[in-house]
């Protein structure tokens, strides 16, 4: 190497070698992820997806221009992630950052904003710095991206599903979900065959505006959705990848239960959203004081018990609850109303890190029941949603009343922690009708082209002890609201994301959803320690580099003098 550098053309050879190494690095860039949680390492399903792109996937990120620090941080994290996507997608993956509406007149800009809203991207009004000394201006920011692949277009909201009031922690969760959101969007666009998901009716399930967002915003948007009356078919067709059962109010017959049972035994997926007790806000408003919640008599207890869970005849309350209007007194004969926590509307969360519910904002429930897991051979149970550490159970008959807690003793009764409200069941299920199916029932199954099966292949189902979790509020002024939105505060909880993730986990075999389990550790500075050690670190950062330069400069001069002292 020394001889090469001293030769006449050595520098040319060295330059050619450097260019060659740089060219080769463009084909296979080398990266080292030194973070403990492997923040910058893509999951295997994402790598496989990007490597199998059959055309160009174009991503337009709508985060450009002057923005507050939080949005800039989100934009930088998005740029880092998409650069990693580019290294695996190569020429089939392109991305850019743009400022929506830049250079357009007001009419064209309004049309663009309307198009983005129809794609599900909603703007945030921010104050952005203009030129130095000229103050700031207000403008709209769309914290999202538009993705085009195979002639199809979709959009993702980078902040959807995380708390809008969580500050740095919320932004950290949004960054943790970036890989999933982009990979899942590309995966959905790449599908040539879309799964068929059914909405089961026949036992009083709602088919009105209360399920508008569930049917149109979740099922029809991401899948082929069909409403299936259970009594209209001899068996539930296997073409349905999953069935959604939402808030049944009528008793299930044995024939209906057999249809559901054999649908599961032949590999069908179910999501149960069930209220065992009759408890409705309408009833409370009508009687204006209180009512007794009673058993709906759905006749599915034995079936769910066989699969591994029991929905209890009780109501769950939680001090960590959503706000509802409550009368706090009267002035001049007029009631005084304030928004106060309504303990029958607990805010549910997840603590075990399952990808269905990890990094989500709270999920809003309404009069939920508690769930117990019971022994079922070969079935794995995972709690997806539970209450906080300050909750309690009201056994049946449960009285629902506007009356609020009055004493410290009342608050002390909220002494239960993490009461389960949603459970994932996985494994090989055993039929409720094994060894007791009648000849008539077998004939009914054969009429639908099925033979009785006593055990399922490896399968999954989700049981939620709240029928209202997927319903949306409806107001006279605005009509149907988004799922999980409080009609009074207009705050939207993560109900929609939870239901969407649940269905995806059941029907999608790509493994993309597993990327939601990625951890992003928020490493904040200790403000107290920072204040105490402020002077020391200022000295280290300012004085030490200067002293090091002086030290090495002096040492170099001393070495030169010593080396050339006796040379002429």
ZAMARGU-4260 file (C-alpha; in steps of 0.2 Angstrom, whole numbers, plus 5000, padded with zeros to 4 digits):
<rodrens>
0) 5000/5000/5000 | 5014/5012/5004 | 5023/5008/4988 | 5006/5011/4979 | 5004/5028/4987
5) 5022/5033/4982 | 5020/5028/4964 | 5016/5041/4950 | 4999/5034/4946 | 4995/5027/4964
10) 4982/5041/4967 | 4973/5036/4951 | 4972/5018/4956 | 4966/5023/4974 | 4953/5034/4966
15) 4946/5020/4955 | 4946/5008/4970 | 4935/5020/4980 | 4923/5023/4966 | 4922/5004/4963
20) 4918/5001/4982 | 4905/5015/4981 | 4897/5008/4966 | 4896/4991/4974 | 4889/4998/4990
25) 4874/5005/4980 | 4869/4987/4976 | 4870/4981/4994 | 4872/4995/5006 | 4878/4989/5023
30) 4869/4996/5039 | 4872/4992/5057 | 4857/4995/5069 | 4864/4998/5086 | 4848/5002/5095
35) 4843/4990/5108 | 4825/4988/5101 | 4832/4986/5083 | 4822/5002/5079 | 4829/5003/5061
40) 4828/4985/5056 | 4814/4980/5045 | 4804/4964/5049 | 4805/4949/5038 | 4787/4950/5031
45) 4791/4969/5026 | 4807/4964/5017 | 4798/4950/5008 | 4785/4962/5003 | 4797/4975/4996
50) 4807/4962/4987 | 4792/4955/4978 | 4785/4971/4971 | 4780/4968/4953 | 4779/4987/4949
55) 4783/5004/4955 | 4776/5009/4972 | 4775/5027/4973 | 4774/5036/4991 | 4770/5054/4993
60) 4773/5060/5011 | 4763/5076/5014 | 4776/5082/5027 | 4787/5096/5019 | 4790/5114/5023
65) 4792/5123/5039 | 4783/5114/5053 | 4783/5113/5072 | 4797/5102/5080 | 4785/5087/5083
70) 4780/5086/5064 | 4798/5088/5059 | 4803/5074/5070 | 4789/5063/5062 | 4795/5068/5045
75) 4813/5063/5049 | 4808/5046/5056 | 4797/5043/5040 | 4812/5048/5029 | 4823/5036/5038
80) 4811/5022/5037 | 4807/5025/5018 | 4826/5025/5014 | 4827/5008/5022 | 4812/5003/5012
85) 4821/5009/4996 | 4836/4998/5000 | 4825/4983/4998 | 4813/4989/4985 | 4826/4996/4974
90) 4820/5004/4958 | 4802/4997/4962 | 4800/5009/4977 | 4800/5028/4975 | 4796/5041/4988
95) 4796/5060/4990 | 4791/5073/5002 | 4779/5086/4996 | 4769/5101/5003 | 4751/5099/4997
100) 4744/5113/4987 | 4761/5122/4985 | 4760/5133/4969 | 4741/5130/4966 | 4728/5144/4966
105) 4714/5144/4980 | 4702/5134/4969 | 4714/5120/4964 | 4720/5119/4982 | 4703/5117/4989
110) 4699/5103/4977 | 4716/5095/4982 | 4711/5096/5000 | 4694/5089/4997 | 4702/5074/4988
115) 4714/5071/5003 | 4699/5071/5015 | 4690/5058/5004 | 4705/5047/5006 | 4704/5049/5024
120) 4717/5062/5028 | 4712/5076/5039 | 4722/5092/5041 | 4729/5100/5056 | 4730/5119/5058
125) 4748/5124/5063 | 4758/5140/5065 | 4774/5139/5054 | 4789/5150/5054 | 4790/5161/5038
130) 4806/5171/5034 | 4817/5176/5049 | 4810/5192/5057 | 4793/5190/5048 | 4784/5181/5061
135) 4773/5165/5058 | 4759/5160/5047 | 4745/5148/5049 | 4743/5133/5037 | 4736/5116/5035
140) 4747/5100/5038 | 4741/5083/5032 | 4751/5071/5043 | 4750/5057/5031 | 4755/5049/5015
145) 4747/5044/4998 | 4753/5028/4991 | 4750/5022/4973 | 4754/5004/4967 | 4747/4994/4952
150) 4736/5008/4947 | 4727/5008/4964 | 4729/5022/4977 | 4726/5023/4996 | 4731/5035/5010
155) 4737/5032/5028 | 4736/5044/5042 | 4752/5044/5052 | 4744/5049/5068 | 4728/5038/5067
160) 4725/5027/5082 | 4737/5036/5094 | 4732/5049/5107 | 4731/5067/5101 | 4735/5073/5119
165) 4750/5062/5123 | 4764/5073/5118 | 4781/5065/5115 | 4774/5048/5120 | 4761/5049/5106
170) 4773/5054/5093 | 4784/5040/5099 | 4770/5027/5096 | 4766/5035/5079 | 4784/5032/5074
175) 4783/5014/5081 | 4768/5011/5069 | 4776/5018/5053 | 4783/5002/5047 | 4766/4993/5049
180) 4756/5007/5041 | 4767/5009/5026 | 4770/4990/5023 | 4751/4986/5026 | 4745/4999/5014
185) 4757/4992/5000 | 4751/4974/5005 | 4733/4979/5003 | 4736/4987/4986 | 4745/4972/4980
190) 4731/4960/4984 | 4722/4953/4968 | 4710/4943/4978 | 4702/4952/4993 | 4695/4942/5008
195) 4676/4941/5010 | 4670/4946/5027 | 4652/4944/5033 | 4641/4954/5045 | 4630/4941/5053
200) 4611/4946/5056 | 4596/4937/5062 | 4597/4939/5081 | 4593/4958/5083 | 4610/4964/5077
205) 4609/4982/5072 | 4608/4986/5053 | 4605/5005/5055 | 4617/5021/5056 | 4625/5014/5072
210) 4635/5002/5061 | 4638/5014/5047 | 4657/5016/5051 | 4659/4997/5054 | 4652/4992/5038
215) 4657/5006/5026 | 4673/5012/5035 | 4680/4995/5040 | 4673/4980/5031 | 4668/4988/5014
220) 4684/4998/5014 | 4697/4984/5017 | 4687/4969/5012 | 4673/4962/5001 | 4658/4964/5014
225) 4642/4955/5014 | 4627/4955/5026 | 4622/4937/5030 | 4606/4933/5038 | 4610/4917/5047
230) 4593/4909/5044 | 4594/4911/5025 | 4608/4898/5023 | 4609/4879/5029 | 4627/4882/5033
235) 4638/4898/5034 | 4648/4897/5017 | 4666/4893/5019 | 4670/4907/5006 | 4668/4919/5021
240) 4685/4921/5029 | 4678/4929/5045 | 4661/4933/5052 | 4657/4948/5063 | 4643/4946/5076
245) 4639/4963/5083 | 4628/4966/5098 | 4615/4952/5096 | 4599/4955/5107 | 4589/4940/5103
250) 4591/4922/5108 | 4601/4910/5098 | 4593/4894/5093 | 4602/4877/5093 | 4602/4877/5074
255) 4610/4894/5073 | 4623/4889/5086 | 4626/4873/5076 | 4629/4883/5060 | 4642/4894/5070
260) 4650/4879/5078 | 4653/4870/5062 | 4659/4886/5053 | 4672/4887/5066 | 4676/4868/5065
265) 4679/4870/5046 | 4691/4884/5049 | 4680/4900/5049 | 4685/4915/5060 | 4673/4923/5072
270) 4673/4940/5081 | 4660/4940/5095 | 4654/4957/5102 | 4641/4953/5115 | 4632/4962/5129
275) 4626/4949/5141 | 4616/4961/5151 | 4603/4974/5144 | 4610/4991/5148 | 4607/5005/5137
280) 4609/5024/5138 | 4592/5026/5130 | 4584/5017/5145 | 4593/5029/5157 | 4587/5044/5148
285) 4569/5038/5147 | 4568/5034/5166 | 4579/5050/5170 | 4586/5041/5186 | 4590/5023/5186
290) 4586/5006/5179 | 4591/4988/5183 | 4602/4979/5170 | 4595/4962/5166 | 4600/4946/5157
295) 4597/4946/5138 | 4596/4927/5138 | 4606/4925/5122 | 4609/4906/5125 | 4627/4906/5119
300) 4635/4904/5136 | 4638/4885/5134 | 4646/4888/5117 | 4658/4901/5122 | 4662/4891/5138
305) 4667/4877/5126 | 4679/4888/5116 | 4687/4894/5132 | 4679/4910/5139 | 4664/4915/5150
310) 4655/4932/5148 | 4649/4936/5166 | 4632/4943/5170 | 4639/4959/5178 | 4644/4977/5173
315) 4661/4984/5174 | 4665/5002/5180 | 4682/5011/5179 | 4688/5027/5186 | 4698/5029/5170
320) 4682/5033/5160 | 4676/5044/5146 | 4666/5060/5149 | 4647/5062/5147 | 4635/5076/5152
325) 4630/5075/5170 | 4618/5087/5180 | 4628/5094/5194 | 4615/5106/5201 | 4602/5119/5197
330) 4603/5138/5196 | 4587/5147/5194 | 4577/5131/5191 | 4588/5126/5177 | 4599/5111/5177
335) 4618/5114/5177 | 4627/5101/5166 | 4645/5097/5165 | 4656/5084/5156 | 4661/5072/5170
340) 4668/5054/5169 | 4655/5041/5166 | 4661/5026/5175 | 4651/5014/5164 | 4661/5020/5149
345) 4679/5013/5154 | 4694/5017/5143 | 4702/5000/5139 | 4720/4997/5135 | 4732/4983/5132
350) 4748/4979/5142 | 4755/4962/5135 | 4761/4970/5119 | 4750/4960/5107 | 4751/4967/5089
355) 4732/4969/5088 | 4731/4982/5102 | 4749/4988/5105 | 4753/5006/5103 | 4735/5011/5102
360) 4726/5025/5110 | 4712/5020/5123 | 4697/5010/5116 | 4680/5016/5122 | 4668/5004/5129
365) 4650/5006/5135 | 4642/4995/5149 | 4654/4981/5146 | 4654/4964/5155 | 4669/4955/5163
370) 4676/4940/5155 | 4684/4925/5163 | 4695/4912/5153 | 4691/4894/5157 | 4699/4878/5153
375) 4699/4872/5135 | 4711/4859/5129 | 4723/4866/5116 | 4717/4884/5117 | 4729/4899/5120
380) 4720/4914/5128 | 4727/4931/5126 | 4720/4947/5134 | 4718/4960/5121 | 4709/4974/5131
385) 4707/4977/5150 | 4702/4990/5162 | 4714/5001/5172 | 4720/4997/5190 | 4705/5007/5198
390) 4690/4997/5192 | 4676/4987/5200 | 4662/4974/5195 | 4644/4976/5199 | 4636/4959/5200
395) 4619/4956/5192 | 4606/4962/5196 | 4616/4978/5193 | 4608/4995/5195 | 4612/5009/5183
400) 4610/5026/5190 | 4615/5044/5187 | 4620/5045/5205 | 4639/5049/5206 | 4651/5043/5219
405) 4649/5053/5235 | 4662/5047/5248 | 4680/5041/5249 | 4673/5024/5254 | 4664/5024/5237
410) 4681/5027/5228 | 4689/5013/5238 | 4678/5000/5231 | 4687/5003/5214 | 4700/4990/5219
415) 4701/4978/5205 | 4714/4979/5191 | 4715/4974/5173 | 4697/4966/5171 | 4697/4958/5154
420) 4685/4964/5141 | 4692/4957/5125 | 4701/4940/5123 | 4709/4931/5108 | 4707/4913/5107
425) 4719/4902/5097 | 4721/4884/5094 | 4711/4869/5089 | 4693/4871/5095 | 4682/4857/5101
430) 4664/4856/5095 | 4650/4860/5107 | 4639/4846/5098 | 4652/4832/5098 | 4644/4816/5103
435) 4627/4824/5104 | 4623/4830/5086 | 4606/4823/5080 | 4602/4815/5064 | 4591/4830/5059
440) 4605/4842/5062 | 4617/4831/5052 | 4605/4831/5038 | 4604/4850/5039 | 4623/4851/5037
445) 4623/4839/5023 | 4610/4850/5014 | 4623/4864/5015 | 4637/4852/5008 | 4646/4850/5025
450) 4649/4835/5036 | 4649/4836/5055 | 4667/4839/5062 | 4671/4837/5080 | 4687/4847/5080
455) 4694/4862/5071 | 4710/4864/5062 | 4722/4877/5070 | 4710/4892/5071 | 4707/4909/5079
460) 4692/4919/5086 | 4690/4935/5096 | 4677/4937/5110 | 4673/4955/5116 | 4661/4957/5131
465) 4654/4974/5124 | 4642/4975/5110 | 4644/4994/5108 | 4663/4994/5105 | 4660/4994/5086
470) 4645/5005/5086 | 4646/5024/5081 | 4636/5038/5089 | 4623/5047/5078 | 4618/5065/5081
475) 4603/5075/5073 | 4615/5088/5067 | 4630/5078/5060 | 4622/5061/5058 | 4633/5045/5060
480) 4650/5050/5068 | 4666/5040/5066 | 4667/5024/5077 | 4674/5028/5095 | 4670/5047/5094
485) 4663/5055/5109 | 4648/5066/5102 | 4651/5079/5115 | 4670/5081/5116 | 4673/5075/5098
490) 4688/5066/5104 | 4690/5049/5094 | 4696/5034/5103 | 4705/5019/5094 | 4690/5008/5092
495) 4691/5008/5073 | 4709/5003/5073 | 4706/4990/5086 | 4692/4982/5076 | 4702/4984/5060
500) 4717/4976/5067 | 4707/4961/5075 | 4699/4957/5058 | 4716/4958/5049 | 4724/4947/5062
505) 4711/4934/5059 | 4711/4934/5040 | 4728/4940/5034 | 4742/4927/5034 | 4756/4938/5027
510) 4762/4942/5045 | 4763/4961/5041 | 4752/4965/5057 | 4767/4958/5068 | 4777/4974/5064
515) 4765/4983/5076 | 4773/4974/5090 | 4789/4984/5088 | 4796/4993/5103 | 4801/5011/5102
520) 4809/5016/5119 | 4807/5034/5123 | 4823/5039/5131 | 4820/5056/5139 | 4833/5066/5149
525) 4832/5067/5168 | 4828/5086/5170 | 4833/5086/5188 | 4850/5078/5184 | 4852/5089/5169
530) 4850/5105/5180 | 4862/5099/5193 | 4875/5094/5181 | 4873/5108/5168 | 4889/5117/5172
535) 4900/5102/5171 | 4892/5096/5154 | 4894/5114/5147 | 4913/5113/5152 | 4915/5096/5144
540) 4906/5101/5128 | 4915/5118/5126 | 4932/5118/5135 | 4937/5100/5133 | 4937/5100/5113
545) 4948/5116/5114 | 4960/5109/5126 | 4962/5093/5116 | 4966/5103/5100 | 4979/5113/5110
550) 4986/5097/5118 | 4988/5088/5101 | 4995/5104/5093 | 5008/5106/5106 | 5012/5088/5106
555) 5014/5088/5087 | 5026/5103/5088 | 5036/5095/5101 | 5038/5079/5091 | 5043/5089/5076
560) 5057/5098/5085 | 5063/5082/5093 | 5064/5073/5076 | 5072/5087/5066 | 5083/5095/5080
565) 5100/5087/5074 | 5096/5087/5055 | 5104/5099/5044
</rodrens>
